[in-house]
C-alpha cells in the first residue's frame, strides 16, 4: 500500500508514516527495521543517542529494499554540539549506518543554556550545501530557538520533530511551523501508550472504524498533516501501526480528538530546561 508523502521546503519529499526506533536495542534493531520495511514503511528514524545506528544500517542492508527508496533520519546528540564536533558526529553516524548519506539530519535538542545549537546548525547548513545530506532540521526546538536560527542564518529547518499526541498538541508551535513551511514530525505519537489508548473517547472512535485505539490515534496524526513515527519491535504491532492508510477520520472524530489537548500534557522533557 502506497503511503502519502509531504513536501519539504527544500523540494524533497518525506513519507508521512515512519518507523521510530527509540529504545530499540542494538541487538534487535536490524530485525525490527527489516520487519518495518517489509510492512511498507519507507521512513526510518534513529539517532546517535539511541545507540542502535549499526543495527539500523544492517537492517536496511539486508532488507532488499533499494537505498533510494528509504528515507533515513538520524540526529546529532547534545554532547557533540558545536561546528567541528557536528561535522565529526555526522561522519561517525554515517560510518555506523554504513551509508553514504542520510536523507534528514536533525539537531536532537536545543540545549539553549549551552548556546551551541547555532554553531551546530551552521555545520548542518555546510553539510547540506556540500550535498552530503539531503535535508536538515531540528528536534524539540521551541519558537525562540527556531527564530534564532532564522535570524542568524536565514536558513529554515525542513522539519522540527517534537512531542505530539492528542493529549499534547503544541498548537502555537505548529502554527509557527506552518508560517515558515517547517514540517511537523511527531515523536511519542501514541503518548507512550497508557492513558491515551485507554481513553473511552479514543476507544469509541476506534470501534467506529473497526480499528485499534493506536490506529485511530495514528490516523489523527496523518489527517492533521504531520509526519509521525510510531515505534515497536513486535512484528505484528509494526504491521498494525502501518495499517492505517485504508480509512480516514471524519470531522466529528477530529473535533473530539482535538478536544483532548492539554497544555500540561507533556510526557518528555521540557526543551527550554532539559539538560542531558
N, C-alpha and C positions, 0 to 999 in steps of 0.2 A: 504494500500500500504506500503510495507516494505521499510524503508529508509536506506540509507547506513550508515555505521559506520566507524570511523577512529581509528586505534590502537594508544594507548598512550605508552609512553616509559616505563611504569611500568607494561605493559601487559593487562591493562584494555582496553575497547572499549568505545568510546564516539559517540553518534548519531551525524550525521553531520548537521542535521537541527533541531534547538532547538527553544524554545519559551522564549523570553525575557519578563521581567516584570518591567523594569524601568519605573517610573512614572505611574504605575498601583496602584490605591488607595487600601488600605487595604479592604475597603468595597466591591470592585468589583473583588479582586484578586481570590477568590475562584471560582467564576463563570467563569472567564477568563481561569484559569488553567483547570477546568473541560471541557470547550469547546475545549481547545487545546489538551488535552489528547483524547477526543472523536474524534477529527480530525485526530489523528495519531501521534502527537508529543510524543516523549519519553524523551526529554531533557528539563528540566525546570530550568531556570536561575533566581536567585534572589540575594539579598544582604541585610545585616542588615541595610544599609543606606536607602534602598528603603522603609522601614517601612511597609512591607507587608508580612513578613515571616509567620505570623499567618494565614493570608488568603491563602497563598500558601499551607501551610500544610493542611488546611481544604479542599482546592480544590483537593489535592492529595488523601486525605482520602475518600472523597465522590465520587470520580471518578469511583471507582470499578476496576481500573487498579491495578494489583498486584505491591506492592512496588518494588520488584526486577526487574520489567520491566521498571522502571522510573529512569532516571539519573538526580539527583538533584544537582545543584550547588548553593552555597552561598558564601559570601565574607566578609572578615574582614574589618571593617571601620577604617579610619585613626586615630581617637581618641582612638582606642583600641589597637594600635600597641605596641609591647613590648612582651617579652616572656610570663610572667604570665598573662598579660592582654589578650593576644591572646587565651590562653587556656580557660580563663573565657568566652571570647566572643564566642568561639565555642560552649561551653555548653549552653550559652544563646540562640544562634541561633537554636540549636537542640531542646531546650525547646519550642521555638516559633513555630518551624516547626512541632513539635510533631513527630520527627523521632529519630531513634537510631543512625543514621549515615547520612552523606551526601556523595555523590559519588565524589564530587570535591569541595575543599575549596581553595579559592583564596585570596591573599592579594590584596585589591581593587586598591590602588595607592602606588607607591614607596615613595612619600614624601621624597626625598633624603636629603633635608635640615634638616630634623629631625633625620636622621640617626638611625631609629628604625626598618627598614624593615628587616635587617639581623636577629635581635632577633626574630621578628615575624616568619621569615622563619624557624628558628631553632625550634620554637614551632610547626609549621606545620609538620616538619620532625618528631618530637616526636609523634604527633597525628597519623601520618601515620605508624610509627614503632609500635605503640601500637594497630594498627588495628581499630582505632576509625574513620578514614576517609579513603576512598578507594584511592583517588588520590589527589595530591596537586599541586597548580600552582600559578600564579600571574596574575595581570591585569594592563595594562598600563605601563609595565616596558619597558625601553629602553635598548639598548645593554650594556651600562656600568653598569646598575643595575643588569641585568642578569649575566654579567661576574663576578660581585662582589659576587653573591650568589654561583656561580660555584667555584670561587677561594677560598672562605672561608669555604664552606661546602662540595663541591663535589657532591651535590645533585641537579640534573637538574629538573626544573619545568616540569610538564607534559604538561601544557597549559600556553599560555600567551594570555589573552583576550584584544584586542586592538581595537581602532577605525580603521575601514577599510571599504572602499567602493570605487567604481570606480574613484571618484574624489580625493581619498587619499589612496594610495595603500601600502605605507610603505615597499617598496621592500628591502632596506638594512636590516631592522629588520626581515623581513620574511626569508631572506637568512640566517641570524644568527640562526633563529629557525630551519630551515632545517638542518643546520650543526650540531645542537645539539639535533635533534629529539624532538623539542618542537612543539606541535600542535598550530597552529594559530587559534584563535577564534575571529570572527569579531563582535564588537558591533556597533550600528548605521549602519547596513549593507546597508540601503537604503538612507544613507546620510540625515536622518531625513526628507525624502520626499523632497519637494521643487524642486529646480532647476534640480536635477538629474533625477527625474521622469518626468520632462517636457522636458528633453533634446531630441532633434529630433533624435539624433543618437541612443539613447536608445529606443525611441518610434518606430523607424524603425525596430530594431531587434525584439521588442515585436510583432509588426504587422506580421512580417515574420513567427513567430512561433505561431501566434494566441493566444498570452498571453498578460498580462498587463505589463506595464513598471516595476512594482515591481517584478513580477515573473521573468522577463528577468534578472534583477539585482541579484536576489537571486540565479538564476541558474548559473550566472557568479561566485558567491562565491563557489558554490558546485563544479563547473568544475575547479575552481582554487585550489581545495584541502583543503579548510579551513572549519572550523565549523562556522555556522552563526546562530544568534538568533534574528530574527525579532520579534517585539512586536506589539500587538494590543489588545484592549478589545472588539472589534466588532467581533461577532462570524462569520459573513460572511467573513470579512477580514482575520480572523485567518485561516479559511479553504482555502481561496485563497492563502495565503502565503505558506501553506503546499502543494498546488497543483503544485509543480514544479519538481516532480520526474518522470514525463512522457515525458520529452523531454531533449535534450542536445543542447547546443550552438555549432555551427560549428567553424572552425578555423578562418573564416572571422569575425564572431561575437566577438570572443575572442580578436583578434587583435584590433578591433575597440574599445572595452571596455577597454582593456589595455591601449589604447592610450589616455584615458580621465584623466590619472593620473596627479595630480598637487601637487608638494611638499608643496605648501602653502594651500592645500585644507582642512586642519584640521578644524573640526567644534567644537570639545570639547576642554578641557583644555590641555595645554602642560604639559606632565608628569614631565618634568625637573623643572618646575617653579610652578606648581599647589600647592596651599596652602589652604586647607579647611578641 
